[in-house]
């Protein structure tokens, strides 16, 4: 594996923060464009590096509050920038979609050796992580952070109006083979969910099988883009002994920002995720 010590893309990162240990960069050439991944290396490794898939509108720095703490706990990570989501990933793939993101992720994942058995997926990245795990039988652990699931038909739709239209249909998220994958998955799953994400849409004046959207609760705006039924279906799809759920109080879908603003909470979440990875 060829590493670079510095990244020329650093001025375009969302969060330019010093890592607590070594970081290296991998440039991967695709059809007419290049994307970059960041590898965080712990001083003392207690587990193989995990592969991380970020959410929409994020680059590989969005989850620093979690990934830096895992690095300090002896767990490294490889996170690739995916087309269509950040300044750091431009120009990226033409007509970027979930399908092209998956192909990018599969290429980056090849840089980890067979010891690596854990995927972390954040929001949209969780939907990609589920698809990637179906291609990688060596994956034994999934950490799904405020996970989204999209209908299979939406994966080829370019991000923008076509993608939005494909996911807008009520209950469309049930038309996805990732639930069937989870029902036969022999590994373990950790769900990390905000208390105010996955709100019941009907209670908040929206149609069934849709998201509650942004709601003002007790004077505070809460963002809940994940339909309640997605979370329930994910939980029902994994055999009870193989699934754990970590609920963050006073938190909505914006878990990355929540951890950034609350270091003590971030410490506890990192402890829980590290324990799950190390078991």
N, C-alpha and C positions, 0 to 999 in steps of 0.2 A: 504494500500500500504506500503510495506516494503522498507525503504530507507537506503542507506549507506552514510555516510558523506564523506568518502574517496574512491578513486578508485585505485586499485592495477595496473590498466592498464595505469596509468598516464605516465610512461616512454615511452609508445608507442604512445602517442597522437601526432598528427601533430603539434599542437600549444598549448603548456602548458603556458597558460596566466591566471592570476587571474581574476575571475569573479567579476563584480561590486556588487554582492549580494550573497545570499545563493545559493549553488548548492548541489544537492543530486543525488544519483546514484541508478539505479534499475538493478538488474541482472535477466535475463530471461533465463530459461532453455529450450532448444529445444532438438531435437532428437540427443543426443550424443555430444552436444556442448552448449555453453553459450554465450549470447551477452549482452551488457550493454547499457543502455540509461542514458542520463543526463537530469535532471530536473533543470532548472534555475528558481529561485523564486524571485520575486521583493519584495522590502521592503513594498511597498504599491501597492496592486493589483487593477488595473483598468479594467482588462478583464481576462477571464479564460486563462490558458496557451494554446498556439498553439502547434500543432504537426508538426514536421519538418522532412523532408526526404532529406538527403544530396545527392550529386551527386556521380558519379563514382570516385574512387580513393580518397574518402574523409571519414573522421570520423566526430564525432559530434562536433569537434572544428573548422572545416573549415569555418563555417559561423559565427564565433565569432564576427566579425566586425558588423554584423547586429543583432545577437541574444543578445549580451551584451547591445547594445543600446536599444533594445526593453525592456530588463529587467529593465534598468534605467527609462524607460517610463511607467513602471507598467504592462508590459506584459511578463509573463513567457513563457517558452517553454520546450517541451520534445522532445529530439532527440535521436534516437536509432542508434547504429552502426549496419550496415547491412553486411552480409557475402559477401566476395569477393572484398572488396573495400579498406581496410586499414590494417596496422599492428595491430591496436587495435581490429579489428574484426576477427583476425586469432585465431584458425584454422577455425572456422565457418562451414557453411553447405558444405557438399560434393557436387561438381558440382553446385556451387552457380549460381543462375540465377535471372532474374527479378521476376519469379514466387516465388522462395524461399524468395527473399527480401520482396515481398508483404506479405507473410505469417508472416515473422518476424515483419513487420510494423503493421499488424493487431493485433498481440499479444501485442506489445508495446502500441498501441493506446488504448487498453482496460484499461490501467492504468489511463486514463483521464476520468473524469466524464462527464455526458451528457451536462454539461454547455459548454464544449469546442466545438466550431463549425468551427474552422479555421485550414486549412492545408497550410503549406509552402513547396513547392517542388523545389529543385534546380537541374537543368539540368536533368540527369537520374532520380533523385528523383522526378521531376515533372511528369514523365511518371508513376511512381509508385503512386504518390499522386492522379492522375486522376483515377487509378484503385481502390485505397482505398476509395476514395469519393463515388464511385459507390456502395461500400459495406456499407457505413455509411450515411444513409439518414439525420442524424443530421448535417452533414457538410453543412454550408451555405456560406462559403467564401474560395476561393482558391487564394493563392499567388504563381504564377508560375514564377520562376527566371530562365532566359535563358532556357526555357523549351525544353526538348527533347520529342519526341513521337516515339514509335517503333511499327512495325507491330505485331499484336497479335501472329503470329507464332514465333516471336523471344523471347517471354517471357519465354518459357520453355527451350530455348537453353542455355547451360552452358556458362558463360563468357569465352572469349577466341576466338579461331578460329570459333567455331560453331556460337557464337553470332554475331561475325563480319560478317560472311557469310550471316546470316539471315537478317541483316539490310543493306547490301550493295546494294541490288537490287534497281534501281531507282524507286522512288515514292512508295516504299514498306511501308513507314510510313503512307500512306493513308489507309492502310489495318488494321485499328485499330478502335475498337468500342468506344474509348474515345471521338471521335468527336460526335458520336451519343449521348453519355452521356451528353456532354456539351450542345447539342441542346435542351435537356429537363431539364437541371439543373436549378433549381429555385433560386439559390443563385447568388453571385457576384464573379467576377474574376478580379484579378490584375496581369497583365503581366509586369515583370521587365526585360528589354532587353538591351543588349549592342548595341551601334550604329553599330559596325562592326561584329556583329553576324548575322546569317541569310542573308549573302550576296548572291546576285544572282549568281548561279553557272555558267551559260552560259557566263555572262560578264567576269568571271574570268577563262575562259578556261576549265571548267568542263562540264560534261554532264548534261542535265536537270534532275530535280528530285533528285539531289545529293547535297552534301555540297560543298562549295567553298574551304574548308580546310584552310591551313595556306597560307596567301598571304602577300606580302610585299607592303605596301601602304604608299607612301610619306616617304619612308625610315624606316618604322616601321612595324615589323611583327605583323599581326593580325590573330587570330585564330577564324575561323568561321565554326564549325562543324555542326551547325544546318541548314538544308536546308531552303531556303527562303520560300518554300511552306508550311513548318510546321507552321511557324509563321502566315502566311496568312490564313491557314486553321483553326488554333485555333481562330483567330480573327473573322472569318466568322461563326464559330460554336457557338459563344456566342451572344445572342441578344444584340444589341448595347447599350441599357440602362444599361446592367448588366456587362459591361466590361470596364476596364480602362487600359491604357498602359503607363508605365513610361520608357522613353528612356534615357539611360545614354550615354552622348557624350564622345568621345575619349575612348570608352570601347569596348572590344570584348567579347568572351564567358567567359573570366576569371573574372567574376564579383566579386568573393570573394577576389581575390588578388587586384583587382581595389579598393575595399572599404578599404582593409587593408592599402594600400599605400596612400589613400586620405581620411583622417578622416573627413574633412568638407563635402565631397560628401557622406560619410557613414552617417553622421548626417542627411543630407537631405533625403536620402533614408529611413532611420529609421523613420523619421517624417512622410513620405508619407505612409509607410507600417503601422505604428501605427494608423494613421488617418483612413486608410481603415479598419483596424481591429475594431477600436472603433466606427465606424459609425453604 
